[in-house]
């Protein structure tokens, strides 16, 4: 069928490649404008643009789309049967939703209606989910509230980070989108309304999400660290200065816990291990840390460089 593809980051690349490989006519690829990046702030093309050009596809990069008369006329002239949207990063206006007969089909990286929003992969990992997946849906005016078409599940390993899960979901979602397009063309897919009672949100991440609250259990803190890779990560405070935690040890969660009367955030030194008292009597081991303005060091190096006093705590 004739398709317009909207996408921007690397996550959308496998879907674009799969749609082309399946024999569909991608009449136009819509992606965000080139942005400055790196230390030199040189303009860099989005991964979807680079892929589209390599495939010989036409590309447009409108700064705005809602009231863009030229862009609207271009899409209306193409008259696509479907518009595919994968991590485009723009709200799709009503005129685009109404344009193709098969609708605007989105690949969302969660098992909807759970984790609607901008960061579904990160929050699924951060909340300790054992299973996630992808959902294809027909976009409506709401926030990831459209009718579901197909879903595919993916297990989340107990040590897997969001950064590691991104490419797995991208590759798994690509054939799901191809299957969805085939089903829509054949009329074999019955759209299913989302159950609002089961809905949850996955809001865009902030720096504040990375601050470690030691009232949480060690497992909860470890899951949040996994989910917030590569950004915003995890941090706390030590002697009034920011302490970034680059690596922490999940194994310590299941090991001997401290006495329940020890304060939350208390540092518990065991040989060269940097342990921290967390909620419900659990203990977390910090493996690599970085003091504000200093280099990244192992826990052993940190302990040698700071003579910890009995009762010292992490946090504000």
C-alpha angles and dihedrals in degrees: 000000000000110000141181111209121207118190142120121186133056090269089071096049099084091052092051092049092047093050091051092045090052089062101253119146107243097198094180139007116211117198139157121274121273111275135206113257142164129032092300092051090226119168111264126192117232115255091248091056092049091050094045093052091048088054092049095247127148114253134198126183110194116184089213131017109178098079099015104130094184093051092046092052090050093054093044090053090052091049095199120202089220139005114218116207121192118167092324094154098222132097108249110234123228094253089060092046090054097044108079120055093225093046135229107312118205131195107214120190099228141061097264138251083038118079103014112179145047102320110037096144094050096048094045090057094039091054092052098248115173094202134036133153146158133291128198112210142167108253119237132174094281132082104277089321100127127121114286120238109177135353134198127191128223125186119234114221115228092243098036118120127215088248090058093045096053097076092041092056092042092055093043092048095054098071089040089060092047090050089049093053091048091050093049091049091050094043090235098124121087110202114230124210116234119250104240091200089066096045123120134175132241103194124194111280123254133195088250091063088067096060109109115234107198093203083079118084120261090251092052091051091048091050091051090050089052091048095048096057126154090007142052089001120180134298143164136172132266121189090345096308130104115262116196115207109212098174135014133182121246091188090069089063091072096041129091113313127220126253112287094237094063113109120257110261093023113152113237113193116203111178102301095340121112106213128178129201112239138177124305091021094294127143130215125201118218111209105178126019139170126208117217108279093006135098126268112270141176120257090254091054090047092052092049091051096048122048099216117214123218110272097018114151139202119230136048 
